[in-house]
Amino acid sequence: MTTPEVPPPGLNWVTADKAATLWTIRRKYVPQVASAHGVGTKEQKSYGTLGESTFTVYSYAEVQRVVAALESGEVVLDPSWRADTEEGARGARRDALTTCGCLVLMLAVVIAIALLAN
């Protein structure tokens, strides 16, 4: 079992990307794992040139608690959720292909509308 990583001073919350990395899971499953294991969350606001956006951050201490539970075997996740399994890699490829298919379909609809409008 590894020693929990000590957060830099002032780091009390981590992004979903960081939680996914620490848990070795696919990013899309972070909310489900956090919810199932009582990880505290809060909404963080970010301001940019396109306006305000909101994203969820996760309690660093509670993320580390789940890391320890995963390493000890107390918590076992579905292999398709993990980033280090063949099932997880297959799911990630399927998600990427689905996204590409949707983009191609949207482009085809735009072209069809443009052709029909003439």
C-alpha distance (Angstrom), angle and dihedral (degrees) to the residues before:
residue distance angle dihedral
M1 . . .
T2 3.78 . .
T3 3.77 124.5 .
P4 3.81 111.8 -102.9
E5 3.75 112.3 -100.5
V6 3.80 111.9 -106.1
P7 3.79 110.8 -128.4
P8 3.78 118.7 -125.9
P9 3.81 112.7 -104.4
G10 3.78 110.2 -72.9
L11 3.82 95.2 18.1
N12 3.78 104.9 124.0
W13 3.80 98.8 139.3
V14 3.81 132.4 46.8
T15 3.79 132.7 -163.6
A16 3.77 123.6 -112.0
D17 3.82 89.1 -105.0
K18 3.81 91.2 57.8
A19 3.82 92.0 45.1
A20 3.82 90.0 50.3
T21 3.80 90.1 51.3
L22 3.80 93.1 49.0
W23 3.82 92.5 46.7
T24 3.84 93.7 40.2
I25 3.79 91.4 -129.7
R26 3.77 135.6 129.5
R27 3.81 111.6 -87.1
K28 3.81 94.6 -120.8
Y29 3.83 91.5 64.1
V30 3.81 97.7 53.6
P31 3.85 94.4 96.7
Q32 3.83 92.4 51.5
V33 3.82 94.0 47.9
A34 3.80 92.0 45.2
S35 3.80 92.2 49.5
A36 3.80 94.4 45.7
H37 3.81 92.4 51.5
G38 3.79 100.9 40.3
V39 3.80 98.5 -109.2
G40 3.78 110.5 168.7
T41 3.77 117.3 -120.4
K42 3.77 138.0 -173.7
E43 3.77 135.5 -176.8
Q44 3.79 115.8 -107.8
K45 3.80 122.6 -161.4
S46 3.75 124.4 -143.2
Y47 3.78 125.7 -169.7
G48 3.78 123.1 -152.0
T49 3.76 142.1 150.3
L50 3.81 90.6 -73.1
G51 3.79 93.2 51.7
E52 3.77 133.3 -106.0
S53 3.78 124.8 -14.9
T54 3.79 128.9 -177.1
F55 3.79 127.7 -148.5
T56 3.79 135.8 171.2
V57 3.80 122.9 -108.0
Y58 3.80 125.9 -167.1
S59 3.81 132.0 -137.2
Y60 3.81 107.1 -98.5
A61 3.82 94.3 -147.5
E62 3.80 92.0 51.1
V63 3.80 92.3 45.6
Q64 3.82 87.4 54.1
R65 3.83 90.0 49.8
V66 3.81 89.2 56.9
V67 3.83 90.0 46.9
A68 3.81 89.1 56.5
A69 3.82 91.2 46.8
L70 3.81 90.8 50.7
E71 3.79 92.1 49.0
S72 3.81 92.9 48.3
G73 3.81 92.0 49.2
E74 3.81 92.0 -117.9
V75 3.80 88.1 119.9
V76 3.80 120.3 42.2
L77 3.79 120.1 -174.5
D78 3.77 129.4 -155.3
P79 3.84 106.9 -89.0
S80 3.82 90.5 -127.6
W81 3.82 89.1 62.0
R82 3.80 93.8 54.0
A83 3.79 123.6 91.7
D84 3.81 93.4 -147.3
T85 3.82 100.9 57.7
E86 3.79 133.5 81.9
E87 3.82 89.6 -121.0
G88 3.81 90.0 54.3
A89 3.80 92.5 48.3
R90 3.80 90.3 49.3
G91 3.82 90.4 50.8
A92 3.81 91.6 49.1
R93 3.82 90.6 51.8
R94 3.81 90.6 48.3
D95 3.82 90.7 50.7
A96 3.81 91.0 50.0
L97 3.81 92.0 49.4
T98 3.81 91.2 48.2
T99 3.80 90.5 52.0
C100 3.81 91.5 49.2
G101 3.81 91.0 47.9
C102 3.80 91.4 52.4
L103 3.80 91.4 50.1
V104 3.81 92.0 49.8
L105 3.80 90.6 48.7
M106 3.82 92.2 50.4
L107 3.81 90.5 49.1
A108 3.82 90.5 50.0
V109 3.82 90.7 51.6
V110 3.82 91.7 50.7
I111 3.83 91.1 49.4
A112 3.81 91.6 47.1
I113 3.81 91.6 50.8
A114 3.81 90.9 48.2
L115 3.83 91.6 50.0
L116 3.81 93.4 46.4
A117 3.80 91.7 48.3
N118 3.82 91.4 60.9
